Amino acid sequence: MTISRTICLGFLAVITVGTFLLMLPISTSAGTWNDPLVALFTTTSAVCVTGHIVVDTGTYFSFWGQLFILILIQMGGLGYMTTTTFLILLVGYRFELRHKRAIQEELSRPGLQDSAQLIRSIIATIIIFEITGIFLLLPVFAPKYGLDYGLWLSIFHSVSAWNNAGFSLFSDNLIGYKSSVTVNLVITSLIIFGGIGYQVIIETYLGVRDRFRKEPKRINFSLNFKVVTSTTLILLIVGTIAIFLTELNNPQTLGSLNFKDQLLAAWFQSVVPRTAGFNSVDYSKMTTAALFLTIGLMFIGGSPGGTAGGIKTTTLRVLTSCTRSILQGKEEVHLYERQVAINLVLKAVGVLLGSATTVIISTMLITLTDPNVEFIRILFEVVSGFCTVGLSTGITAGLSAGAKLVLIATMYIGRVGVLLLMTALLGDPRPSRIQYPEENLLVG
């Protein structure tokens, strides 16, 4: 039982338990046993922090069903091994080496040191951000829905946003709040910080703390921090401008809004492809250009160590820097005056190839099971599922049972990771002392 197999089987165990809980009569508003496929799809979407739905979460599920979904979202955002390790620390058991290795694998950490302290920092970070989100959203929801239900709406949407899940209790998601500056900024801030990675947040805190000390010292941010923050900022700015321009003349999305709401909606739709499936406009009415742009943003996703999916911002930067090095005739890959190790370049190529292969196979299977659905919508749905985004053009509920099962498998693969899943299936790689002679071949 390797670390990768423990993580993969752990997610399957949580999905199995969650499916049973959502099948119970207390989980549905009708008070009857739930459809097993609906329960399985919803549970997988929650555990994989995707946000794909086949029923209306706010009306189909009872309070207990919504609470089960919220717990599954929180566990999925934390990760199976992080949740397990936190419980081990909570009851006072010894923190063993295999737990440290599991945390390293799940959070994409470079080392094993201070793993227990990292878990405590992660939990503290989650509590601070989610509670802050709750208090900021409460003044928006409470006046309209009352204190009790308004508090529940604030809790649910804050947790869902931080974990990049995209589940909403409103039938139209957040379209009704497209003009609300508070809702737009709070939800997008939670999505960004939740998907940027715990290491970046901790480094930011340490940097700010050191700066305000009486004798501030020089802050040396890690390469991961520089790559993640710069790439995220570029993608957010470019995404906002591109969405604004492609949808500006579309009266069914941005065209009918005033300038302030157009900017808010463009910003919101630029942030949510970072793997949070909220939406403030109807994606089924967006132009093909905007849908294709969103597919690209979703495929990139968020950053390592956070709650986001996709190939990750660091993978994108390694691949683009690799391309730049080839064009400049260099044999090394450099980022911010640092040389990128060859094993990271190989891993980035593996992630890209594995992700593209999964998307192609899933898209092909759904086109076979549902040939009447438009191709761009199927591709959008598959990329959204694999990259744990949850955005949809509205075709999810109408897909056949076979297509829904394909999406379930796609969401699971996207959450645990292609390389981790392949390692779990094939076993840990064994080092070899054999070194083969080098020979050239034609490429490109």
N, C-alpha and C positions, 0 to 999 in steps of 0.2 A: 504494500500500500504506500505508494509514493506520495509526495506532497501534492503534485498535480492531480493525481487521482482522488486524493482526499478532498481537495477543493471542488472538483467537478462533481463528485458523488455527494458532497455536502450541499451544493446548490440543488441537486436533484431531490435530496431528502427534504429540503425546505419547501420545494415546489410540491412535492407529494403531500406533505402535511397541510400546506396552504390550500391545495385543491380540495382536500377533505373538509376543511373548515368552511370554505366558500360553498360547498355543496349542502351544508346543513340548512334546515328550514329557517333557523334564526338569522341566517345571513341574507336572506332575500326579503324584499318588502312584501311579497305575496305570502310569505310564511310557508312555502312549499319547498321540496327538494329541488336544488338547482340542477340545470343541465350540466353533465360532467364536462362537456367540451367548453362551455362558457366558463365554468369554474377553473379548468386547466389553463385556458387561454388567459384569463384575467390574472391568475396566480403567477404564471410565467412572466407576464408583462410587468407585474408588480415587483417580483423578485429580481428580474433583470432590469428594473427601473427604466422601463421602456415607455409605457403610457398608451400603447395600442389597446383599444377597447372594442368589444363586439356588442356591448349593451351600455346603456346610460348609467354610469356609476352612481350618480346622485339619486336616481329614482328606482333603479332595479334592485340595488342592495339596501338592506336595512342599516341602522346605525352600527350593529355588530359586524355586518359584512364590510362596511366602510372602515371600521376599526381594524379588522383583520387585514384589509388591503394596506392600511397605513403602516401596520407593524411589518408586513412583508416588504413594503417599500423601504422602511428604515433598515431592515436586515439586509436587503439587497444592496442598498447604497453603501452600507458599512463593508459588506463582503462577508462570506461565510466564515472564513478563518479569523477575521478581525472581530466579528461578533463572538465567536467561540472563545478566542483568547481573552476578550474583555470579561466574559463570564468566569473564566478560569481565574483571572486576577481578582474578580469581585468576591469569589468564595475563598480566596486565599491560597489556592493551590500553587505549586511550584511552576514557574515559567520555564519550560524545557527548551532545549535546542531546536527540536522539530517545530515548535511553535514559532520560534524566531525565523526559521527558514521559510515557514508558511507565510508569515507576514512579509518577508522579503519578496517572495514570489507574487503574492497577491497585490501588494502596493508598489511593485516595481522598484524596490529599494536597492541601492548599491551594496549595502553592508548589513550586518546583523546586530550592530551595537545599539544599545538603548532602545530595544524594541518595546519593552514594557512601558517605558516612559513615553514612547511614541503613541502607543494605544491610548494612554491616559490623555495625552495632548489632543488626539483626534476626537475623543469623546467630549472633552471640554470645548473644543472648537465647534463641534456639532451643536451642543447645547446652547452656546452663546449665539450662534448665527440663527438657529431655528427659533429661539425665544425672541430674539430681536425682530425677526420677521413676523412673528405672531403679534407682537405689540404694535408694529407699524401697520399691519393689515386690519387689526381690530377696529380702529376708528372708521374704516371704510365699510366693513360688513355689518358691524353691530347696529348702527342707526337704521338700517333697512331690514335686517333679519332678526333683531333682538340680540340681547347679550349672550344667551346660551348658544343659539345656533350660529351667531356671528363669531363666537369664540371657536366653535368647532370648525367653521369654514376657514378661519385664520390658521388654526393648527394644521388642518389637512393640507392647505395650499402652501404653507410655509415648509412643511416637511417634504411635500411632493416637489417643490421647487429646489430646495437645497440638494435633494438626492437626484435631481435631474430626471424625475419620473414623468412629469407631465400629466398625471391624473388630476382631474378636476371634478368637483361636485355640481358644476353648472352644465346644463344640457348643451350650451353653445361654447363650452370651455370658457375663455376669457374675452370673447368677442363683445360681450356687454360692457366690458371695462376698458375698451380700446382708447377711450378718452381720459381715463383716470391716470394722472401722472404718478400718484402714489403706488397704485397696483403695478403699473408698468415698470417703474424703477425698482420697487422692492422685489418683485418676482425675477426680473432680469439680474439684479445684483446677487440674489441667492443662487441663481443658475450659474453665473460666472464664477463665484467663489466656490461653489460646490464642485464645479467641473475643472477648476484650475489646478487642483492637487493640494493635499495637506502640506506637503513639504514647502510649497511656495507660500502658503499662508503663514506657516511657522517662521519661515525666513523673513517675510514681511514684518511680522510682529517683532522679531528680534532686531531687525534693522531700525524700526521706528523706536523701539525701546532704547537702543544704544544711542540713537540720535538725540534723544531728549535727556540723556544723562549729563551730569555736570562736566564730565570729561569724555566726550564722545570719541569713540575709536573708529578707525577706517572700516567701513562695511565691505566685506568681500562676499558678494553674492555668488552662488554656485552657477555653473554653466546651465544646469537644468532651469534655474530661476530665470536667467536671462533669455533663454530660448523660449520658454513657456510664455512669459509675460509679453515679450515683443511679438511673437507669432499670434497670440490671442488678440492683442491690440490691433494688429494689422488686419486680421480676419474680421473683427467686429466693425472696423471703420469701412473696409472694402465691402463687406456684406451689406451694411446699412445703405451705402451709396448705390450699390447695384440693385438692391430690392426697391429702393426709392425710384430709380430711373426706369426699371422694367415694369413697375406697377403704377407709375404716376398717371398714365392715361387709361387705366382700367377702372371704369366706374363701379365695378362690383367689389373692388378691394380698396385701393388708396384714392382713386380718382374722385370719389364723392366726399372725401374728408377735407377739412380745412388744413392749412399748412402745418399747424402744431400737431394735429392728430396724424397727419401723414408721416411726420418725422418720428413720432412715438411708435406708430405701427411698423415703419421701416426698421427702426432700432430693435423693436421686439422680435420681429421676424428674422433679424440678423442674429440675435442671441439664441433663440430657441433651437436652431439646428445644432447648437453645441451639445445636443442630445437631451433636451427637455421638450416634451411634446405639447407644451401649451401653445395656443394660437389666439391672436386677437383679430384675425381676418379669416375668411373662409378659403381654405386651400383648394377646395374643389373649383373655385372660380378664378384662381390665379392663372396667369399666362404660362405657356409652355416654357418660355425663357426663364421665368422666375422659379418654376418647378425644377428645371434642370440645374439652375444655380443653387437652389436649396439642397438638391441631391449632392452636389459637390461639397457644400458646407457640412452636411450631415456625415458624409464619408470621412471627412477629416476629423470631426468630433472635437472632444475636449483634450485634456492633458492627463498624463499618467499619475496614478496615486489619488485621483479624485473619484467622483461618482459618474463621470462621463464615459461614453463609449467612442466608437470610431477608431480610425488607425492612430489617432493622437497627433497633437501639434508637433511633438518632438520627432515623430517618424517623418512627418512632412518636411521638417527643416533638415533632417539628416539626408533625405533623398534629394532635396533641392540643392543642398550644399555639395552632395556627391556629383550631381549633374554639372554644377558650376566648376568643380575641380577638374572634371573631364574636359570641359570646354577650354579651361585655362591650361591644359596640359600637365596638371599636377597628379601625383600619385598618392597624395594624402587628402583627407577630408578635414577642413578646418572650420571651426565655429568660435567666434569671439576669441581669437588668438589661442585656441586650444585645438589639439588634434583629436579627432573622433576615432575611437578604437575600431578596428576592422570588424570585430564581433558585433558591435552595435550597428554598423552598416549592413552586415549580413542579416541581422535580426530585423532591421527596418524593411529590407527587401522581402524577407519572409512574411512579415506582417502584411505588406501590400499585396503580395501574390496570393496569400491565403485568404485575405479579405475579399479581393476581387473574384477569386474562384468561388467562394461561398455565395457571393451576390449573384454571380452568373448562373450557378446551378439552381439556386432558389428561384430566381426570376424565370428560368426556363421551365421549372416544374410547375409554377403557378400559371404560366401561359398555356401549359398543357391541360391543367385542371380547369381553368377559367379562360377559355380562348376568346370570349366576348368582351373581356375587359381591356381597355386601352393600355397599350404597352407602357407608356410613360407613367401611368398611374400604378401599374404593377411594379415597375422599377423603383418608383418613389416609395412604395409600401415596403418593399424588400430592404432597400437601403435604410429606411427609417427603422425597421425591425432589427436588422443586423447591427446597426450603430446605436441601438437602444435609445432612439429619439422619441418615437411615438407619434410623430406628425402623420396625418393621413389626409387623403383627398376625399374621404368618405366612403371608400369601397370595402373597408375591413369587415363590417357586419354582413355584407352581402356576398362575401366570398364563400366558396364551397368548403365542406368539412376538410377535404384534402389540402386545400390551399391554407386553411387555418393551421393545420398540423405542420405544414412546411414553415409557416411564419413562427410557430412555437419553437421549432428546432432552430430556426434562424436567430431568434431572440436569445436563445440559450447559448448558442455558439458565440454570438457577439458579446454576451456578458462575461463568460468565462475566458474568452480569448481563443483565437484560432490556434496559436502556437501552444498554449497551455493544454488545450483539448487534444491536439495531436501528440503531445508528450504523454498525456494520460493514457491514450490509446496504444501508443507504440512503446512506452516505457522511457525512462531517462536515458539520454544518449551516453554511450560509453566512450571514454577517450581512447584514441588510437595513436600508437607510436609510429605508424607507417606514414612515410612522407613520399608522395609520388612525384615524378619528374614534371616540370612545368612545360607546357606547350601552348602555342597561340592558336586561336581560331577566329573566324570572321564573325563580328558582332555588329548589328545595326545596318 
